Amino acid sequence: MTLLIKALGDWTEKLMVYQQVCTRCSIEPEVYVDGYYGVSLAEMYQTYNTVVLVGGGVGITPLLGILDDICIAAETRQAQGRNLLPRRVAAIFTMRELELLKEIYPLLARVRELDPHGRYISVDLTLTATPRPEELDFSLADGYKTPRFLPSYSFSQTQTFSHLTKKKCPFGSSLARSGISMLHFIAFGIVMGIVTVCQFDNGMLIGLQDNLGRVNALDTHHSSYLQAEDPTPRP
C-alpha cells in the first residue's frame, strides 16, 4: 500500500516526521485502514478498450492507484504467457513540483520495464514550473530499487479486521448492477411527487389544513353564540 501525503499543516507535518523516524530506525509503521467504501474503479475501466487517465497535481493520486492495478494485471498476464494487456492505456499527468515525480518514479520505471516500447501503456508527463538547477542534477534512480529487484507482494501480508462482521467482504459491489440505485431513485421521485401535489395543488395536506381552519372557526363562533344566549349573570 502506498500513501501520498503532502505535508501541509500540523498533523501532516508530524506524520512526515514520524515516517522519517521510522525510516531511520528501519521500522515499518503500523497502519489501520477502514474501508473500502463505494465502487471499485476496476469495474469501470476494465470494460473499455481504451483507457485515458488525465490528472494534475494531487489529482493524479487516485490515477496512480489505477495505473498500479493495471500493471499488476499486465504482470499476471505476462507470467501466463498472454498479451500484456487487452486494451490501450494512456496516462497524462501534469505537476508543478519535481518532488512528486521522485515519489512516483518506481511506478513509472515499472511501466517502462513492462512495456519499454509503449505499445500498450504510454505515460506523458508535463512539469508546469521551472525546476531549480540542483533538482535537475538529481538522479531519480538514486535511492530506489529497480523494479526487477522490488519485493513481490503477497496477499498474506495483508490482514483484514472488521468490527461489523467476521466474514471478509470484497470491494463494494456496483449499485448500478444491483438495481438499488434505481429503486432509490424511483422511491425518491414518488415521495417528492406526493409532497408536491399535497403542498402546492390544494391536495390532502392543504385540504386538511383548510378543514381544520373551518372547524376552529365554527368552534369559536359556536362558543361566542352560547355566551350571547346565556342569561345567567356571571359573578
trRosetta pair geometry for C-beta under 8 A, 3 or more apart (Angstrom, degrees):
i j d omega theta_ij theta_ji phi_ij phi_ji
1 31 7.2 -132 83 84 141 152
1 33 7.6 -132 -141 -53 165 147
2 64 7.7 -82 91 126 131 126
2 68 7.6 173 27 -76 129 164
3 31 7.9 -177 -24 -128 140 152
4 58 7.8 178 118 -139 119 76
4 61 5.1 -147 61 -119 129 107
4 64 7.3 76 -17 46 141 153
4 103 6.3 102 -118 148 106 146
5 12 5.8 -158 160 -144 110 108
5 15 6.4 -43 118 107 153 138
5 16 7.5 -151 99 -70 109 85
6 12 6.7 18 95 166 47 152
6 58 6.6 -74 -19 -93 133 121
7 12 4.9 180 -129 126 44 102
7 13 4.9 81 -166 -91 104 62
7 15 7.6 -162 -104 65 81 89
7 16 4.4 -16 -87 -32 122 149
8 12 5.6 18 42 59 51 147
8 13 7.9 168 9 -47 9 85
9 12 5.2 76 61 23 86 101
9 13 6.6 -155 90 -10 38 95
10 13 5.9 -66 -147 38 24 110
10 14 6.4 22 159 -17 64 107
11 14 6.0 -57 -153 36 29 108
11 15 6.4 29 150 -19 64 107
12 15 5.3 -50 -146 36 37 117
12 16 6.4 43 152 -24 66 100
13 16 5.6 -48 -149 31 34 113
13 17 6.6 34 151 -17 63 102
14 17 5.7 -51 -149 36 35 112
14 18 6.3 39 150 -22 65 105
15 18 5.5 -52 -148 35 33 115
15 19 6.4 35 152 -20 65 103
16 19 5.7 -52 -150 34 32 111
16 20 6.5 33 152 -19 64 104
17 20 5.7 -54 -150 35 33 112
17 21 6.4 34 152 -19 65 104
18 21 5.7 -53 -150 35 32 111
18 22 6.4 33 152 -19 64 105
18 29 6.8 75 140 -100 106 138
19 22 5.6 -53 -149 36 33 113
19 23 6.4 35 152 -22 65 104
19 29 6.7 -64 -103 -24 66 142
20 23 5.6 -52 -149 33 33 113
20 24 6.5 30 154 -17 65 104
21 24 5.9 -54 -148 37 32 108
21 25 6.2 12 159 -2 66 113
22 25 6.1 -69 -142 50 27 99
22 27 4.7 -102 -149 77 75 86
22 28 6.8 79 177 -119 123 13
22 29 4.9 -62 -97 -50 165 91
23 26 7.6 25 -177 -74 30 37
32 161 7.6 -42 -143 49 95 135
36 40 7.3 43 137 -78 148 85
36 171 5.2 -26 81 -126 142 81
36 172 6.4 -129 110 -11 94 92
37 172 6.4 41 -168 -36 28 141
38 172 5.4 166 91 50 21 150
39 43 6.3 -82 172 45 102 130
39 44 7.7 85 128 -37 119 106
39 171 7.7 78 -164 145 32 106
39 172 5.5 -94 -84 94 39 106
39 173 7.5 -24 -116 127 80 20
39 174 5.1 58 -131 -103 124 65
39 175 6.8 -95 -65 0 122 82
40 43 5.4 99 81 -8 87 97
40 171 4.0 58 -52 130 121 151
40 172 6.8 164 -25 54 76 69
41 44 5.3 -55 -164 33 57 113
41 45 6.2 27 153 -4 88 105
41 62 7.7 117 -29 169 157 110
41 65 7.9 104 42 102 135 110
41 66 5.9 -66 107 -93 139 108
42 45 6.7 -64 -135 46 31 89
42 46 5.7 29 172 -22 68 120
42 69 6.1 -116 -88 160 107 151
42 171 7.8 101 32 60 114 160
43 46 6.6 -53 -131 34 18 110
43 47 7.5 19 163 -23 50 111
43 174 5.5 -144 129 -56 161 123
44 47 6.7 -75 -173 23 27 107
44 48 8.0 1 150 -6 61 110
45 48 6.1 -64 -157 35 48 106
45 51 4.8 51 -162 -116 111 133
45 66 6.4 79 8 -159 160 123
45 70 7.9 -63 117 -74 137 110
48 51 5.8 125 85 -71 116 76
48 87 6.7 84 104 -139 62 143
49 86 7.6 -86 -128 133 70 81
49 87 5.0 -168 -163 -123 38 90
49 88 6.9 31 146 19 72 85
50 87 6.3 -165 -74 -174 28 96
50 88 4.8 -10 -114 64 77 99
50 89 7.9 176 -159 -78 49 34
50 90 7.6 5 -174 5 92 103
51 66 8.0 -146 164 156 138 128
51 70 7.6 -158 75 -93 152 143
51 87 6.0 61 -6 137 99 133
51 88 7.3 180 28 90 65 52
51 89 4.8 -9 67 -113 104 75
51 90 7.3 176 92 29 56 62
52 89 8.0 172 -80 -158 33 47
52 90 4.9 -10 -114 68 73 101
52 91 8.0 169 -162 -83 46 31
52 92 7.1 4 -175 5 90 108
53 63 4.4 131 -176 -156 121 120
53 66 6.2 177 -100 83 136 132
53 67 6.4 -104 29 -60 171 100
53 89 7.3 15 -4 -174 106 90
53 90 7.1 -173 27 95 69 51
53 91 4.4 -11 65 -114 112 73
53 92 6.9 171 89 27 59 63
53 93 7.9 -3 116 -60 98 84
54 63 7.8 -156 52 -100 19 155
54 92 4.8 -4 -109 66 74 107
55 59 4.2 -156 -164 116 96 92
55 60 3.8 151 106 -86 126 62
55 61 7.9 -140 162 16 152 46
55 62 7.7 175 -97 56 156 78
55 63 4.6 -160 -5 -1 144 145
55 92 7.7 142 25 87 52 65
55 93 5.8 -9 71 -114 81 74
55 94 7.7 -154 107 32 43 72
56 59 5.3 29 57 49 51 120
56 60 6.7 75 -57 -41 5 96
56 93 7.0 149 -94 -166 46 54
56 94 4.0 -12 -114 66 99 99
56 95 6.9 -175 -159 -72 63 44
57 60 6.9 160 71 -1 27 92
57 94 7.3 -14 -27 96 63 79
57 95 6.2 134 -85 -121 41 60
57 96 6.3 13 -94 2 93 99
57 100 7.8 -145 -143 -72 40 169
58 61 5.8 -8 179 -20 63 116
59 62 7.8 -44 -177 28 50 92
59 63 7.6 39 137 -4 66 115
60 63 5.0 -68 -159 49 57 116
60 64 6.0 68 144 -36 83 95
60 93 4.9 46 -109 -131 144 111
60 95 7.2 -53 3 -72 143 100
60 100 7.8 101 55 168 131 133
60 104 7.7 -37 123 -70 130 158
61 64 5.9 -50 -155 21 29 112
61 65 7.5 29 150 -15 59 99
62 65 5.6 -48 -161 29 45 115
62 66 6.9 44 146 -17 69 100
63 66 5.4 -49 -153 35 43 113
63 67 6.2 42 149 -19 70 104
63 91 6.8 138 157 -139 121 104
63 93 7.4 -177 92 -88 141 102
64 67 5.6 -52 -144 39 34 111
64 68 6.2 38 153 -21 66 105
64 104 6.1 -116 -116 -122 132 118
64 107 6.2 121 -159 60 99 177
65 68 5.7 -52 -146 36 30 112
65 69 6.4 32 153 -19 63 104
66 69 5.7 -54 -150 35 32 112
66 70 6.4 34 150 -20 65 104
67 70 5.5 -50 -148 35 34 114
67 71 6.5 38 150 -22 64 102
67 89 7.5 139 -118 163 77 137
67 91 5.8 23 -93 -84 131 146
67 107 6.4 84 108 169 118 129
67 111 7.1 -34 173 -74 114 128
67 121 8.0 107 -149 -154 94 128
68 71 5.6 -50 -151 32 34 114
68 72 6.7 38 150 -21 64 101
68 107 5.9 -73 -82 -126 89 122
69 72 5.6 -49 -151 31 35 113
69 73 6.6 35 151 -16 65 103
70 73 5.7 -53 -151 37 35 111
70 74 6.3 35 151 -20 66 106
70 85 7.1 15 -175 -108 98 135
70 89 5.7 93 -175 -96 160 166
70 121 7.1 141 128 -99 130 128
71 74 5.5 -53 -146 37 33 112
71 75 6.3 35 155 -20 66 104
71 107 7.2 -151 -19 -155 157 82
71 110 5.6 44 -157 129 151 121
71 111 6.3 -95 -93 -82 118 71
71 114 6.2 -159 -140 -28 87 159
71 121 8.0 31 -83 -85 77 169
72 75 5.8 -53 -147 35 30 111
72 76 6.5 32 153 -20 63 105
73 76 5.7 -54 -150 34 32 113
73 77 6.4 27 154 -15 66 106
73 85 7.1 74 108 -108 108 88
74 77 5.8 -56 -146 40 32 107
74 78 6.1 34 154 -22 66 108
74 84 4.9 15 -152 -180 101 82
74 85 5.3 -38 -96 -60 97 95
74 114 5.3 64 121 -173 136 142
74 115 7.4 -65 -174 -38 153 108
74 120 7.2 153 -116 104 130 146
74 121 7.5 -55 -68 -31 160 132
75 78 5.6 -53 -143 36 30 114
75 79 6.4 32 156 -20 63 104
75 114 6.8 -87 -70 -108 76 121
76 79 5.9 -55 -151 34 29 110
76 80 6.6 20 153 -11 63 110
77 80 5.7 -62 -149 43 34 108
77 82 4.4 -79 -172 73 89 107
77 83 6.5 -29 154 80 131 45
77 84 6.2 126 91 -153 122 22
77 85 6.9 149 48 -76 156 41
78 81 7.8 53 -179 -65 31 20
78 82 7.5 -96 -74 59 25 64
78 84 5.9 18 -70 -110 97 69
78 114 7.1 -135 -40 -145 153 90
83 86 6.7 102 86 -76 123 58
84 114 6.6 123 -150 164 127 98
84 115 6.1 112 169 -81 166 104
84 119 7.4 112 37 81 140 109
84 120 4.9 -149 91 1 125 159
85 88 7.7 141 103 -77 124 27
85 89 6.7 -48 144 -9 169 111
85 120 4.4 131 38 -173 116 140
85 121 7.1 97 0 -46 150 92
87 120 7.6 86 86 -162 45 96
88 120 6.3 -137 -116 -153 53 52
89 120 6.4 32 25 150 90 74
89 121 4.7 -8 72 -110 108 75
89 122 7.4 173 96 27 61 60
90 121 7.9 175 -82 -155 34 45
90 122 5.1 -7 -118 64 74 99
90 124 7.5 9 -177 2 91 105
91 121 7.4 14 -1 -173 105 88
91 122 7.1 -171 31 95 69 52
91 123 4.6 -9 68 -113 109 74
91 124 7.1 179 94 28 58 64
92 124 4.9 -5 -114 64 71 107
92 126 7.8 16 -177 -2 80 109
93 123 7.2 -6 11 -169 108 91
93 124 7.3 165 28 86 62 57
93 125 5.4 -13 71 -111 95 69
93 126 7.2 -175 98 27 50 73
94 125 7.7 144 -94 -165 35 50
94 126 4.4 -24 -109 71 82 105
94 127 7.7 173 -158 -81 64 18
94 128 5.9 53 177 -39 107 110
95 98 7.6 128 112 -85 119 30
95 100 4.7 -140 -158 69 146 137
95 101 6.4 179 68 -50 153 86
95 125 7.3 -22 16 -164 105 94
95 126 7.5 150 23 82 59 57
95 127 6.1 -28 73 -110 79 62
95 128 7.0 -163 91 10 28 91
96 127 7.5 103 -130 -164 19 64
96 128 5.0 -43 -97 61 68 105
96 129 4.7 57 -167 -9 74 118
97 100 5.2 100 81 -8 90 97
97 129 7.0 9 -73 45 42 134
98 101 5.3 -44 -164 28 55 117
98 102 7.0 61 141 -23 71 95
98 127 6.5 15 -82 -129 80 134
98 131 4.7 43 -37 -108 140 126
98 135 4.9 109 68 172 153 135
99 102 5.6 -49 -159 27 41 115
99 103 6.9 40 147 -20 67 101
100 103 5.6 -53 -155 31 39 112
100 104 6.6 14 157 -1 70 107
101 104 6.3 -67 -143 48 32 94
101 105 6.5 62 152 -61 64 87
101 125 6.9 78 -111 -168 115 148
101 127 7.5 -37 -42 -84 137 110
101 140 7.0 -75 131 -107 97 128
102 105 5.7 -25 -155 -18 32 120
102 138 7.7 -21 -91 121 125 131
102 140 6.0 -154 -113 -129 66 84
104 107 5.2 -50 -173 42 74 113
104 108 5.9 75 130 -24 86 103
105 108 5.5 -61 -144 40 36 110
105 109 6.0 35 160 -20 71 106
105 140 4.5 -177 -118 175 147 117
105 141 7.5 -151 164 -77 140 45
105 144 6.2 -120 100 -56 123 169
106 109 5.8 -55 -145 38 30 110
106 110 6.3 35 153 -24 63 106
106 144 5.8 -155 -75 -161 91 130
106 145 7.7 34 -116 62 114 72
106 147 6.9 136 -167 -80 74 83
106 150 7.1 104 -164 -91 119 140
107 110 5.4 -53 -150 33 33 116
107 111 6.6 36 151 -20 64 101
108 111 5.6 -49 -151 32 35 112
108 112 6.5 35 150 -19 65 104
108 123 6.2 -145 -130 100 93 167
109 112 5.5 -51 -147 36 35 113
109 113 6.4 34 154 -19 66 104
109 141 7.7 106 -89 -101 144 86
109 144 7.6 146 7 128 155 140
109 146 6.8 -123 155 -148 141 60
109 147 5.2 -174 118 -31 99 111
110 113 5.9 -54 -147 36 30 108
110 114 6.4 29 154 -18 64 107
110 147 4.3 149 -94 -112 69 141
110 150 7.6 -28 -87 8 112 153
111 114 5.8 -58 -148 37 30 109
111 115 6.4 -36 174 41 67 95
111 121 5.3 -117 -161 118 107 138
111 123 6.0 82 108 -23 158 133
112 115 7.4 -89 -136 67 20 57
112 116 5.9 49 175 -107 66 61
113 116 6.9 11 -125 -65 20 89
113 147 4.9 -148 13 66 152 140
113 148 6.8 -163 -146 -54 155 83
114 121 6.9 33 90 32 117 137
115 118 6.0 97 135 -89 106 23
115 119 5.8 -132 -162 39 109 76
115 120 5.1 -123 -113 46 149 91
115 121 4.7 133 45 39 150 95
118 121 6.7 -103 -137 82 56 48
118 122 4.6 57 -161 -92 111 85
127 131 6.7 -25 165 -36 149 104
131 135 4.3 -112 176 82 114 132
131 136 5.6 133 101 -52 125 87
132 135 4.7 96 59 1 79 105
132 136 7.4 -151 94 -6 44 85
133 136 5.7 -57 -153 35 38 110
133 137 6.6 33 153 -19 69 106
134 137 5.7 -55 -149 36 37 112
134 138 6.9 46 151 -34 63 100
135 138 5.8 -48 -157 17 37 116
138 142 6.9 -106 -176 36 76 130
139 142 4.5 99 77 -21 97 102
140 144 7.3 -11 148 11 65 138
141 144 5.9 -108 -158 52 42 106
141 146 7.6 10 -150 -82 106 80
145 149 5.0 -113 180 88 110 99
145 150 5.4 142 103 -81 121 65
146 149 5.4 67 62 22 82 96
146 150 7.4 -121 99 -33 39 82
147 150 5.3 -31 -147 -4 41 120
153 157 6.9 -106 -162 33 67 136
154 157 5.1 106 72 -15 82 99
155 158 6.0 -57 -166 33 53 107
160 168 5.2 74 96 -116 157 110
162 165 5.4 -33 132 62 138 58
162 166 6.7 -180 70 -98 116 22
162 167 7.7 -49 61 59 160 42
162 168 7.3 -174 -21 -98 135 51
162 169 7.7 99 -97 8 150 98
165 169 7.3 68 72 -34 129 113
170 173 7.6 69 85 -60 107 79
173 177 6.5 -95 164 64 99 120
173 178 6.0 86 117 -42 121 121
174 177 4.3 78 80 5 107 105
174 178 6.9 169 91 -6 60 86
175 178 6.0 -64 -146 43 35 104
175 180 5.3 -87 -154 64 85 100
175 181 4.1 89 142 -41 114 110
176 179 7.9 34 176 -68 29 34
176 181 5.9 -26 -82 31 49 138
178 181 7.8 104 68 -2 85 79
179 182 5.2 -51 -162 39 65 113
179 183 6.1 66 142 -23 83 101
180 183 5.7 -57 -150 38 35 111
180 184 6.3 36 154 -20 68 105
181 184 5.8 -55 -150 35 31 112
181 185 6.4 31 152 -20 64 106
182 185 5.6 -54 -148 35 33 112
182 186 6.4 31 155 -18 67 104
183 186 5.8 -53 -145 37 32 109
183 187 6.2 29 157 -16 65 108
184 187 5.9 -57 -146 40 29 109
184 188 6.2 30 156 -20 64 109
185 188 5.8 -56 -147 37 28 112
185 189 6.4 29 154 -19 63 106
186 189 5.7 -56 -150 36 31 111
186 190 6.5 31 154 -19 65 104
187 190 5.8 -53 -148 34 32 110
187 191 6.4 29 156 -15 65 107
188 191 5.9 -57 -148 38 30 109
188 192 6.2 26 157 -15 66 110
189 192 5.9 -58 -143 40 29 108
189 193 6.2 32 157 -22 64 107
190 193 5.7 -57 -150 35 29 112
190 194 6.5 27 155 -18 64 104
191 194 5.9 -55 -150 35 31 109
191 195 6.4 27 155 -15 65 108
192 195 5.7 -55 -145 40 32 110
192 196 6.1 35 156 -23 66 107
193 196 5.7 -55 -145 35 29 111
193 197 6.4 26 159 -15 65 106
194 197 6.0 -58 -148 38 29 107
194 198 6.1 22 158 -15 65 113
195 198 5.9 -61 -143 41 28 108
195 199 6.0 7 166 -5 66 117
196 199 6.4 -70 -140 44 22 97
196 200 5.7 -33 -176 29 63 118
196 201 7.4 49 135 -8 69 108
197 200 7.2 -77 -117 54 13 78
197 201 4.9 -44 -154 39 56 128
197 203 4.6 83 138 -62 79 151
198 201 7.5 -1 -33 48 10 85
198 203 4.0 -97 -109 79 42 129
198 204 5.3 -41 -123 48 100 81
198 205 4.0 70 167 6 107 110
198 206 6.8 168 172 -7 56 82
199 203 7.3 -19 -7 36 28 110
199 205 6.0 -9 -76 68 58 137
199 206 6.8 126 -135 -47 26 101
201 206 7.7 -169 77 16 38 141
202 206 4.6 -106 -132 93 41 142
202 207 6.3 79 169 -56 72 82
202 210 7.9 20 -152 -23 92 139
203 206 5.8 92 45 24 49 99
203 207 6.6 -90 128 -4 26 103
204 207 5.7 -58 -139 42 25 110
204 208 6.0 28 159 -22 63 107
205 208 5.7 -54 -147 35 28 111
205 209 6.5 27 153 -17 62 105
206 209 5.7 -55 -151 37 33 111
206 210 6.4 34 151 -20 66 104
207 210 5.5 -51 -147 35 34 112
207 211 6.3 33 155 -18 66 104
208 211 5.7 -52 -146 36 32 110
208 212 6.3 33 155 -17 65 105
209 212 5.7 -53 -146 37 32 111
209 213 6.4 35 153 -21 64 105
210 213 5.6 -56 -152 35 31 113
210 214 6.5 30 152 -18 66 103
211 214 5.7 -52 -148 35 34 109
211 215 6.4 34 153 -19 66 104
212 215 5.7 -52 -146 36 33 112
212 216 6.4 33 155 -18 65 105
213 216 5.8 -55 -148 37 31 110
213 217 6.3 30 154 -18 65 107
214 217 5.6 -56 -148 37 32 111
214 218 6.2 31 155 -17 67 106
215 218 5.8 -55 -146 38 30 109
215 219 6.2 31 155 -21 64 108
216 219 5.7 -54 -145 36 30 112
216 220 6.4 30 155 -18 64 105
217 220 5.8 -55 -149 36 30 110
217 221 6.3 28 154 -16 65 108
218 221 5.6 -56 -144 40 32 110
218 222 6.0 33 156 -22 67 107
219 222 5.7 -52 -143 36 29 111
219 223 6.4 30 156 -19 62 105
220 223 5.9 -54 -149 35 30 110
220 224 6.5 28 153 -16 63 106
221 224 5.8 -56 -150 37 32 111
221 225 6.3 34 152 -22 65 106
222 225 5.6 -53 -148 34 32 114
222 226 6.5 33 154 -19 65 103
223 226 5.8 -53 -148 35 32 110
223 227 6.5 31 154 -17 64 105
224 227 5.8 -56 -150 37 32 111
224 228 6.4 30 153 -18 65 107
225 228 5.8 -57 -150 37 32 110
225 229 6.3 20 157 -12 67 111
226 229 6.0 -62 -142 42 31 105
226 230 6.2 35 159 -32 66 108
227 230 6.0 -51 -142 24 29 113
